[in-house]
């Protein structure tokens, strides 16, 4: 393996509470009944417009775009609070450091915009860890393979030497579409059995289990 690409929300960073709160605030701003937390967790990983539109009972791209703007506003307000906290999942930092010591290339493919991703990496002091960053404002939404294909092109990595680690079926389907190795994590937004059904070759219960999958 040469390149390991991670999803961000639900895989490296525990942002579930923030995402649910902002999505529900967006719906309230439009005078709509907020979706339940479980419904919001189902759309994590999609780009923001696709995610907000998917939460509607009937597809409405114009309303979805307004909801996306409300979400952005809610997120900025949320992030400005003194108690704002989106921790790394246990073992994430240690795994990244260990992989770098093995001279592996690391990347991120996320439904976040680049500005939001860079803010997360800066907050956790992880900017130096990743050689390729692929975001939803630069590519089609997952599960389209464009993000992963761009990461491989940037690093000169072939599909068979590239692994994608993510918490949703969108991640697994993206990896399969790009012919990369799809690995799930059990602590994120989609259940492990759904990741397996989507084609995950393995589902991690702890980050350190990843070492056993590497040569």
C-alpha positions in Angstrom: 0.0 0.0 0.0 1.3 3.5 -0.9 -1.6 5.9 -0.4 -4.2 5.9 2.4 -7.0 8.4 2.0 -9.3 9.1 4.9 -12.8 10.5 5.1 -13.0 13.3 7.7 -16.4 13.6 9.4 -17.3 10.4 11.2 -14.0 8.8 10.5 -11.2 11.0 11.8 -13.3 13.7 13.5 -16.4 13.3 15.8 -18.5 16.0 14.3 -21.9 14.3 14.4 -23.5 16.6 17.0 -22.4 19.7 15.1 -23.8 18.3 11.8 -27.1 17.3 13.3 -27.5 20.6 15.1 -26.7 22.7 12.0 -29.0 20.6 9.7 -31.9 21.0 12.1 -31.3 24.7 12.4 -31.3 25.0 8.6 -34.8 23.4 8.4 -36.1 25.6 11.2 -34.8 28.7 9.4 -37.1 27.7 6.5 -40.1 27.1 8.8 -39.8 23.3 8.2 -39.9 20.5 10.7 -36.3 19.5 11.5 -35.3 16.1 10.4 -34.5 13.5 13.1 -30.8 13.0 14.0 -30.8 9.5 12.4 -31.9 11.0 9.1 -29.1 13.6 9.2 -26.6 10.9 9.9 -27.7 9.0 6.8 -26.6 11.9 4.5 -23.2 12.7 6.1 -20.6 12.3 3.5 -22.5 13.9 0.7 -21.7 17.4 -0.5 -23.8 20.0 1.3 -26.3 20.7 -1.5 -26.9 17.0 -2.2 -27.2 16.4 1.6 -29.8 19.1 2.2 -31.8 18.1 -0.8 -31.8 14.4 0.2 -33.3 15.4 3.5 -36.4 16.8 1.9 -39.5 14.7 1.4 -39.7 15.7 -2.2 -36.6 16.7 -4.3 -36.4 20.5 -4.6 -33.0 21.8 -5.6 -33.9 25.4 -5.1 -35.1 24.8 -1.5 -32.1 22.5 -1.0 -29.8 25.4 -2.0 -31.5 27.7 0.5 -31.1 25.0 3.2 -27.4 24.7 2.4 -27.0 28.5 2.9 -28.8 28.2 6.3 -26.6 25.3 7.2 -23.4 27.3 6.5 -24.7 30.2 8.6 -25.6 27.9 11.4 -22.2 26.2 11.3 -20.4 29.6 11.5 -22.5 30.5 14.5 -21.9 27.1 16.1 -18.1 27.2 15.5 -17.9 30.7 17.1 -19.3 29.4 20.5 -16.8 29.1 23.3 -17.8 25.5 23.9 -17.4 24.3 20.3 -15.6 21.0 20.2 -15.2 18.4 17.5 -12.6 15.9 18.9 -10.6 13.4 17.0 -11.8 9.8 17.5 -9.6 7.8 19.9 -6.4 6.6 18.2 -6.7 8.8 15.1 -3.6 10.9 15.9 -1.5 7.9 16.9 -2.4 6.1 13.7 -1.6 9.0 11.5 1.8 9.4 13.1 2.5 5.7 12.8 1.6 5.7 9.1 3.9 8.6 8.4 6.7 6.8 10.2 6.2 4.0 7.6 6.6 6.6 4.8 3.1 6.1 3.6 1.3 8.9 1.8 -1.9 10.2 3.5 -4.8 12.1 2.0 -8.4 13.2 2.8 -11.5 13.0 0.6 -14.4 14.7 2.3 -17.9 16.2 1.7 -16.6 19.4 3.4 -15.5 22.4 1.5 -11.7 23.1 1.4 -12.1 26.0 3.8 -13.9 23.9 6.3 -11.4 21.0 6.0 -8.4 23.3 6.4 -10.0 24.8 9.6 -10.4 21.3 11.0 -6.8 20.3 10.2 -5.4 23.5 11.7 -7.5 23.1 14.8 -6.1 19.7 15.4 -2.5 20.4 14.2 -2.8 17.9 11.4 -1.9 20.0 8.3 1.5 18.4 7.9 0.1 14.9 7.8 -1.7 15.0 4.4 -0.2 15.4 1.0 -3.5 15.5 -0.9 -6.8 17.1 0.1 -9.9 16.5 -2.0 -13.2 18.3 -1.1 -16.8 18.6 -2.3 -16.3 22.1 -3.6 -13.7 20.8 -6.1 -15.4 17.6 -7.2 -18.8 15.8 -7.7 -20.3 14.5 -4.5 -19.4 11.0 -3.2 -19.9 8.3 -4.2 -18.5 9.6 -7.5 -14.9 8.5 -7.7 -13.5 11.9 -8.7 -12.0 12.8 -5.3 -10.2 9.5 -5.0 -9.0 9.6 -8.6 -7.6 13.1 -8.1 -5.8 12.0 -4.9 -4.2 9.1 -6.8 -3.2 11.3 -9.7 -1.7 13.9 -7.4 0.4 11.3 -5.6 1.2 9.0 -8.6 -0.5 6.1 -6.9 -2.3 3.3 -8.7 -5.7 2.0 -7.5 -4.3 -1.3 -6.2 -1.9 0.5 -3.9 -4.5 3.0 -2.6 -6.8 2.4 0.4 -9.9 4.5 1.3 -10.9 4.5 5.0 -14.4 5.9 5.7 -17.6 5.6 7.8 -20.4 5.7 5.2 -21.6 3.6 2.3 -20.8 6.6 0.1 -17.1 6.2 1.0 -17.1 2.5 0.2 -18.9 3.0 -3.1 -16.5 5.7 -4.1 -13.5 3.5 -3.3 -15.0 0.6 -5.3 -15.8 3.0 -8.3 -12.1 4.1 -8.2 -10.9 0.4 -7.9 -9.2 1.3 -4.6 -9.2 -0.9 -1.5 -12.4 0.0 0.6 -12.1 -0.1 4.4 -14.9 1.0 6.8 -14.9 2.1 10.4 -17.6 1.0 12.9 -17.8 4.2 14.9 -19.2 6.5 12.3 -22.6 7.4 10.7 -23.5 4.2 8.9 -23.6 0.8 10.6 -20.9 -1.8 9.9 -23.2 -4.2 8.2 -24.2 -1.5 5.7 -20.5 -0.9 4.9 -20.0 -4.6 4.3 -23.0 -4.7 2.1 -21.6 -1.7 0.1 -18.4 -3.7 -0.5 -16.0 -2.9 2.4 -13.2 -5.5 2.5 -12.8 -4.9 6.3 -14.5 -2.8 9.0 -12.3 -1.4 11.7 -13.4 -1.4 15.3 -10.3 0.5 16.4 -7.8 2.5 14.4 -4.8 0.4 15.3 -6.4 -2.6 13.5 -5.4 -0.9 10.3 -1.8 -2.0 10.8 -2.8 -5.6 10.2 -4.2 -4.7 6.8 -0.8 -3.3 5.6 2.1 -5.3 4.2 
